[in-house]
Amino acid sequence: MNTVSDLFGKLVFNDKVMKERLPKATYKRMHDAIDGGMPLDLEVANVIANAMKDWAIENGATHFSHWFQPMTGITAEKHDSFISPTGDGKVIMEFSGKALIKGESDASSFPSGGIRSTFEARGYTSWDPSSYAFIKGKTLCIPTAFCSYNGEALDKKTPLLRSMEALNKQALRVLRAMGDNSTQKVISSVGSEQEYFLIDKDLYAQRKDLIYCGRTLLGANPPKTQELDDHFFGAIKPRVTAFMKDLDNELWALGVYAKTEHNEAAPCQFEIAPIYTETNIAADHNQLTMEIMKKVAEDHNLACLLHEKPFNGISGSGKHNNWSISTEKGENLLEPGKMPIENTKFLIFLVAVIKAVDEYQDLLRMSIASAGNEHRLGGHEAPPAIVSIFLGDELTRVLDTIESGEEYIDDFERVMQTKVQVLPDFAKDTTDRNRTSPFAFTGNKFEFRMLGSGISIAGPNIVMNSIMAEALSQFADRLEGAENVNDEIKALLAETITQHKRVIFNGDGYSKQWEEEADRRGLLNVKSTPEALKHYIADKNIAMFEKHGVFNRTEIRARYDIKVEAYCKTLNIEANTLMDMINRQIIPAVVEYSAVIADSALSKRDLDASIPVDLEIETVKELSVLNGELKKRVNKLSSDVCAAGKVRCMEERAKYFRETIFDDLLSVREIADRLETLVAEDYWPIPTYGEILNSI
């Protein structure tokens, strides 16, 4: 391909391809399904399937797969070839509308939270025509939803689509009440900035903790990490540039809008960010991006780490979820305009977000809770666990004025004066950027910064769309019954600001003072994953999800059980991995090094009894004492892991893992990291932070 324009979407059965290959009537029916939610009959599906198959074969595909997103957090696919026997020992290539629309999978082998057991395992995949099919390798991948035999959602796509429909329904009610009768659809859109680490694959292969857990369970900090801030936005190294070039090409061919890439704050840390697109598509694209990143890294003898905190003491990796809502005509409903105080539509939707975040801060916190994110939140450029909104000075003053009823004085300086003759003055944004804010308004969108880098963005956006739908439904109830809509809007804005302004905070989210102030305001400060997950099954949250048809009670309970079980299993894997590394690598290495020093002391004594060996003796003593303490702490960890397995209630087990095993892991690490600083490099059995973070 000669240009990026030629390459982009080459492997996607997109609108351009459909327009070229489908009859006009079929193409129209396809768009009715995508734009208006109209069902497709089998006859139309057969035409689409045949065209899709021909296009895929021309581009090298031999198989097709229903590509779906089970509750593992990653994607799943089963490959079937296009071949069909002809009866004469030959085959033809066929693909039917039935095979396009519906597939079947074993639903009991994926996490189901008890919805599916081994003796009732059937599950179905169902084509999502709003997300284009694409070719990956030799396989035509068809984005699908995944449900049980009884119809419960077993995936992340189904509830995400439901939440988008709920938001659309309630937003249209508000717009209609405000006199907007032309808008036909309101769409949530997302741009997810993806942070990640790249390290040398050979070093990665020598660390069991990275292989099994995705993060280092021990490791002393080297003399230099990110103290000088010299990696952030720095010149990209040639090896990484080559990786990024190949990554861009693969993503562009798959229709992923990869836009921005740069060095991040920590050594070996980077970021890729796409152009915004509809939330459903953005979720699909982000899953693809994570998969392709790992594949391309392998091609460059690199390992791509997507854990939230691969290395202790330096920045972890997040996934900043930039969320906004707009109409089908492209009007961003969170665009303040030149005079936000006069933009009633913007103010209604802005205040609805504030209400939603305040009333459902527990759900937002829950949506990003994981064992890995516990290590990241609250430091090294990650937001704290307290959910708050950053609006900036101008918008905060606008809301204060609305609440008080006073006249708004517009004295905000909107031009940045560079005061350098050769440099032009330029427009200044209405808000600053607050890196410590979990939920920050950044011009015409909200940046939800709490997501960990390895998470599917579907979950947090399901919550965001749902709680926004609930806030808007309450607004619509008031406006639809109002005698004077304009007066009701003024009263609604003022009352909502008064009731929910506690969640607005424009200061330093890392400060102790904010934690104390947040407590006085009555904001939640949920620090552990088990505690956060309990909010999933709170009665008010179940009622909200059921009201808008996003989840039923069974689906919510299943997801809660899956998340709790995943937390326990993750910490159990980490504990077993750490015990293996300590017992089979670290302790033997310390013993070996101690023996070398002891032999050196004996050799000196044999040579001349007057030669001092105090240093050797003290070193051996220190190593032996620490090694003994390390073994003692590992034994405690082992005993506690056995005890955890005997706790039958999964909720109590999760609590035990957080309160006991979590601390055991840190306790063992403390001694192991001290030993690393005492043992000679040649005897330390695993690559150190210094080696890894300078490997590329």
N, C-alpha and C positions, 0 to 999 in steps of 0.2 A: 504494500500500500504506500502511496506517495505522500499522503497528508493525514493529519489527525482526523479531518472531516471524513475522509474515505474510510478510515479505520473504525471510527466511532459507530457502535451498534452493528458492526459487521456480523456478529454472531447472535443477533437478537431478531426474533420474529415480531418486529415492531410495526407501528402504524404505516410506515412507508412501504414495508414489504407486504403487509396485508392489502393495502390499496392497489398494489401492483398485481397481486396474485389471486385475490378473491373477486368473484362477481360483485357488481355494485350492490345488488340486493343483499347478498351475504355480508358484505362489508358494513352496510347500514345496520343490519341486525346485530352484528358484532358490536358496533358502537352503541346501539340501544342498550345492550347488556352492560357495557362498560360505564356509560354515562348515566343511564337511567335505571339500572338495576333490573332490566327486563330479562326474563329467562330465555335461554336458547333451547330450541327444540332439536331433536336428534338429527333431523335432515340437514339443518344448518351446520350442526357440529360435525357431521360427516364431511361436508365440503371444506370446512376449516381444517379438519384433521388431515385430509388428503393434501391440501396445499402446504400445510405445515410439514408433513412428512417429506414431500418432494423438495421443499426448500432445505430441510435438514440434511437429506441425503446428498444434495448438491454441495453442501458445505462439509461433507465428510462424516456425518453422523450415521451410525449403524443401529443405535439403540435409543429408546426413549425412557424417561423416568418421571414419575410424579415426585417433584421436589418439594418437601414440606419441612415444617419447623416444629418438631415435637417438644415436649417440655424438658428436654435435656439442655436446652439453650443453644444447641447447634442444629445443623440441618440433617436431613435423612433422605435417602434415595435408594430405590430398587430398580435395577436396569433390566428392561426387556428389549429384545431385538425386534426389528420390524419384519423379520422373516415370517412367512406363512407358507406351509407346504401346498403344492399343487396336485399331488397324487401321482405324479410321474417321476418322483425322486428329485424334483426340482423345487425351488421356492420362489415366491414373489415377495416384494416389499409392500406391506400393508399397514395401515394405521386407521382405525375407525373412530367415529365420533364418540362411540361408547367408551373406548379406551382412553380418549382424550378427557372426557367429562368425569369418569369415575375410575378409581383404582382401589386395590385392596391391600391392606397390610396387617401384620400381626400386631394388634394394639396392646397386647399384654406384655410385650417385650420392651416397650417404652415406659417411662414413668407415667403412671396414670392416677396415682393417689387412691388406689382401690377401686377406680371405676371399671377397670378390666382386670380379671384374674386369668390364670392359665387355662382354666376350663371354659372360659367365655372370651376368646381372644380376638374375635373378628373386629376389624376397624376399616374405615373407608377414607380414601383421599378424594377430594373434589376440586376440580379445576377452578382457579381464580382468574377469570379473563381480564381483570383490571391490572394484572401484572404480566408483562410480556414473557413468553417462553424464550429460552436461550440455549445455546450449544456450549457444553463444557466438555472438553476432550472429544470423545466420539459419541456423546450422549445428548439428545434433545431433552432439556430439563423443563418441565411444565410446573410452574408454581401452583401449589394446591393447598387447600385446607385439609385438616385431619380430624376425624371425629370417630366416636365409638359406634358400635352397632345400635346403641339406643339413642344416638344423636348428640351426646355430650361432646363439647369441644375438648380435644386432646392436644391442641397445639397453641401456638401464639398468634397465628394469622387470623383465625376465626374471631376471637374476641377483639382483636385489633380492628378488624373490619366492622364489627358490631359497634365498637366505640366511636368509630368515624361516622357511622350512620346516626348514632345517637346525638353526637355533636352537631351534625348537619341539621337534624330535625329541630333541635331546640334553638340553634342559632337562627334558622329561618323564621321560627315563631317570633323571636325578638325583632328581627328585621321587618317582618310584616307589621308588627305592632307599631314600629317606628315609621311606617309608611313606605317601606321599600318593597314594592311588588314585582320588581324585575329580576332580582337575584333568584336563581334557581337552585344553587348548590353552594354550600360552605364547606371548605376542605381544610383539614389540618395538614400542615407541611412541616418537614423536619430536615435539618442538615446536621449530621452527627460527626463531630470532629473526633477522629480515632487516633489515640496515642498508643505507642507500642515501643518495645525494645528490640534491637537487633544485636545478637552476639555471635561470636564464632561458633560454628556447629561442632567443631572438634572439642572445644572446651565444654560446650553444653553437654556433649555425650559422656563427659567424665563426672557429671554431677547428677546423682540419683534424685536429689530434691527437685532439680529443674525438670528432669524427665517425668517424674511421677506426680509432682505437685505444681509445677509451673512457676515456683518461686524458691528462693534459697532459704533453707531452714537454719542455716548457720553461715557465718562469714563476718570477719572483722573489717571495719572500714579502712580503706587505704589512706595514705597521707593526703591525697587530694581527690575530691569527687566533684561537686558542683559549686564549691564555695565562691569561685571567682566569676560565676555566671558567664563563662566563656563558651559554653556549648550552645546555649539558647540562641537560635537564629544565626548560628555561626556558619562558616563555609562547610558545605556538605562534602564529606570524604568521597573519593572516587569509587570505592567499593559500594558505598551506600547509594551514590548517584546511579550506578549501574543497576542496582536493585530497584530503585525508584522508577527508572526508565522502563524496565520490563514490567513492573507492577502497573504503571500507568497504561501501557499498551494492552495488557491483558484486561484491565478493568474497562478501558474505553471500548474494546471490542465487544464486551458484555453489556455495553450501554450504561455503565456506572459513571456518574458525573464527577470523577476525581478531578479536583481543582487545585488545592493548595497542599504543599508539602514543605516541611522544614525541620531543623533540629529542635528538639525540645530541651527542657531545663537540665535534665540529668544526662550524664555521659551515656552514649549508646541509645538514647531515647529520641523518638521522632514522632511526627504527626502527619496524618493525611486527612484532608477535609473535602467533602463533596459540595456541589451546588445543591440547594434545597430542592426537594421534590415531595410529592404526596407521601404521607406517613407510611402507608402500606408499601409503596415502592421503596422508600428510604430504608425500611426495615429489611426488605429483601436484599437490597443493595449492600447494606452493612454486613449482613451475614455472608454474602458473597465476598465482600472485601476482606473480611477476616480469614476466610478460607484461602483466597488467592494469595494473600500476604504470606501465609505459611508455606504455600506451594512455591512461590517465587523465591522466598528465602532459602528453601532447600536447594534450588537451582544454583544459588550463589554460595553454597556451603555456609549458610547462616542459619540461625534459629531465631524465629520471631516469637517473642514472649508477649502474651496478652493478659497475663495476670495483673491484678490491680497493684500489687506491691512485690515485684520480683526481688528487689534488693532493699535491705534495711538501711535507714539513715539517709536515703535520697528520695527524690520525687517518685511517687507511684504513677500509674497510668490511668487516666480517666477517659470518658467518652462524653464530651459536652454536647448535650441534646438541645439544639436550637429549634424551638417550637414556635409556630405561628399559625394563624388561621386567615384564610382569604376566600374570596368568592370565585366562582368559575370564570368570571371576567378578569381576574387578576388583581382585584382590589384587596389590599392587605388590611384587615380589620384592626390590626395593632399598629398601624402607621399613624403617628401623632399629627403629621402635617406641620405646617409652619406655625400654627397657633393651636396647640393642644387644648387650651381652655375653651375654644370655640368648636372643637371637633366632637360633637355629642356621640356619634357612633363609636369613635375610638374610646371615649371615656367609659361608655357602657361596657364594652368588651374588656377594657383594662380593669375596671373595678370588679367585673365578674371573675377575672383571673385571681385578683387579690382575695376575694371571698372564697373561691374554690381552694386556693392554697392554704388559707387559714383554717378552714373547716376540715380539710382533709390532709393536713400536714402529716398525719400518721400514715396515710396510704402512700404518700410520696416517699416518705422515709422507708417504708416497707418495700417499695418497688425496686429499691437499689440495694437492699440488704443482702449481703453474702459473706461467707467466711473470709474471702479475700479483701473485700472492701472495708472490713473492720480494721485492717492494718493501714489503710490509706486515709480514711476520713480524718480531717482535723489538722493536717499539717503538710508541709512541703507542697504548697499550692493546691492542695485538695480542700474543698469546703468542709466546714464542721458538720456534725450530725444534727444540729439545730436547723430546721427548715425556716428560712426567712426570705423576704423579697427585697432586692435592691432596685430602686427606681431612679436614683439620681436626684440632684437638688431641684431641677426645674419641675419635674413631674410631681415630686413630693410637695412642692409649694403650690402647684395647681390643685392637688387634692386637698391640701389644707385650706385653700381659699374656698373650694366648693363646700367643704364641711362647715366652715365658719359663716359662709354667706357673704363674706367681704368681697370688695372689688379686687380683681386680680391686676397687679401691676407688672407689666412685662418689661423687665429690665435685664433679661438674660442676654449675655453677649454671645451672638451666634457666629461671629467671625473670629477666626484665630489669626491674630496679627503676629507675623514672624519677626517683624522689626529688622529684617535683613533685606536690603534693596533688591538683591537678585532673586529672592524667594518670594513667590506670590502668597498673598493672604488666601485663606480657604475657609470653607464652611466648617463650623465646629458642631460636633454631635451634642444632642441634648442630654446625654448621659455619659458618665465616665465608665470605666470598666473596673469592676470590683472582683478581684480574683478569689476573695474569701467568701463570696456570697453563693449559697447553694442555688438560688433562683434569681437570676439577674436580668433586668430589662436592658436590652442592648440595641436600642434604636427602633426596631419594628418587630421584635421577637423577644422571647424569653429563653435564656440560656440556663438549662437545668444541668448543673455541673457535678452532680453527685454520682452519676453513673460510673461504674467501674469499666475498664477498657474491654473486658471479655464478655460483658453482659449483652444479651439481645436487647435492642432498644424497644422491642415490642411492648414489654411489660410496663415500663415507665410511661410510655405513650398511651397505653390502654388506660392507665390511671388518669393521666392528664386530660385526655379526651372525655373520659367519663365524668370526672369531677367538674369539668367545665360545662358539660351538658347539664349537670344538676344545677349549677349556679344559674345558667341561662334559663332553665325551665322555671326556676323561681322568679326570675326577672320577668319572663314572659307572662306568668300567671298574674303578676301585678299590672303589667302594661296593657294586657288584653282586656282587663276589666276596668281600666281607668276612664273616667269621664274626660279628663284633659291629660293627654299623653305627655305633653311637654312638662306640665307641672309635676306629674308623677315621676318622670325621669329625674328632675331636679331633686325631689324628695328621696327617691331611690338611691341616687348617687351619694347624697349627704349621709343618709342612714347607713349605707353599706360601708362607707369610709370610716365612720365612727365605730362601727361594730368590729371592723377587721383591720384597722390600721396598725394594730399591735404586731402584725407579721412583717411590716415594712421596717427595714433596717439598712442604713446606708454606710455604716461604719466598718470597723475591723472585726470580722467574724472570728478571728483567732484569739481575740483578747479575753482575759478572764472576766473583765468587766461586762462584756457582752453576754457571757454565759450566765452571770448573776442577773443581769437585766432581763434576759430572756426568761429566766425562771420567775422573776417578778411579773412579767407580762403573761405568764401562764402558757408559754410555748413549750413544746415537748423537746426533750434532750435524750433521745434514745440511742444509747451507745453500743448495744449488743444486737446481733442478728436475731437470736431467739426472742428477745423482747420486742424487736421491731415486727417480726412476723406475726405475732399475736394479733396485731391490728388488722390483719387481713380478714379475720373471722369475727371482728366486732360487729354487733347487730346493725349499727348505723351504716357500716360500709357494705354489708351484705344487702341491706335494704336499698341502698343507692344503686348498686350494680344490678340488682333484680329489676328495679324500677325502669331502668333504661335498656334492659335486655342484653346487657354485656356478658354477665355470668348468671347462672343460677346457683343456689346454695351448694349443690353437690359439686359443681365445677370449682367454686371458691375453696371449699373444704379440701378437695383433691389437690389443688395447687398449694395450699398451706402445708398439707402433709408432705408433698414432694419437696418443698423448700426446706422444711425442718429436717427431713431425712437426708437431703443433700448436704446440709450443714454438718450433721453428725458424721456422715461418710467422709466428707472432706477433711475434717480434723482427725478422723481415725486414720486416714491414709497418710496425713502429715506425721502423725505420731509414729506409725509403723516405719515410715521412711526414715525419720530421724533416728529411731532406735537402731535400725539397720546400719545407718551411716556411722553412728557413734561406736557401736559394738564391733563392726567389721572393718572400719577404716580409721576412725579417729583414735580410739583407745590403743589399738595395735601400733599406730604410727608414733604415738607419744611414748609407749613402752620401748619401741625400737630406738627412738632418739635418746631416751634416757639411758639406755644401755650403751649407746655410743659414747655419751659423755662420761658415764661411769667407767667404761673401758679406758677412756683417755686419762682419767684420774689415776687408775691403777697403773697404766703405762708410765705415767710421770713418777709415781712412787717407786716403781721397779727401777726406773732409771736413776733417780736420786731422791731419797726420802726427804730431803730438805726443800724440794720444790713445792710451793704452796698449791693446794688443790681446793681451797675454800670455795672458789667460784663454782667449780664443778659440783661440789657437794651441795651447795645451796641451790644450784639449778636443778639437780636431780631431786632434791627434797621438794622444791616448789612444784616441779612437774608431777611428782608422785602424789603429792597432796591434792593437787587439782584434778589429776586423773582419777583418784579415788573418789573425790567429790562428784566428778562427772558420772562415774559408774553408779554412785548412790542415787543421783537424780534421775538417771536413766531407768534404774530399777523402780523408782517411784512412778515414773511415767508408765512403765510396763504394767505395774500393779493397777494404776488408775485406769488404763485402757481396758484391762480385764474387767474391772468393776463397772465401767461404762456399758460394756456389753451385756451386763446382767440387769440393767435398768430397762424394764419392759415398756414403760410409757415413753413414746418418742419425744414428747414435749419435755419431760423430765430428763431424758437422756441429753437432749440439746442443751438444756440448762447446765447439766453436769459437765458436758464438754466445754462450754463457755467458761464456767467458773473454776474448773479443775484442770482439764487437759490443756486449755489455752495457756494458763499460767505455767503448767509443766513444760510446755514447749519453750517458753521464754526462759525458764529457769535453766533448762539444759543448754540452751543456746548461749547463755551468759558465760558459762564455764568453757564451753567449746571455743568461743570467740577469744577468750583470754588465753587459752592454750595456743591458738593460732599465732598469737603475737610472740610466743616464747619458743615455738618449734622452728628449727631452721627450714627455709623454703624447700630445700631438696627432700625433706622428710614429710612435708605436709601432703596428704594423699589426694587432695582435690584442688582444682583451680581456685585461686583466691579472687576476691573482688577486684584487686588491682589488675590481675591478669585479664579477667573477664571484661571489665569496663574500659579497658584499653585495647581490646582485641580487634577492633575494626578501624 
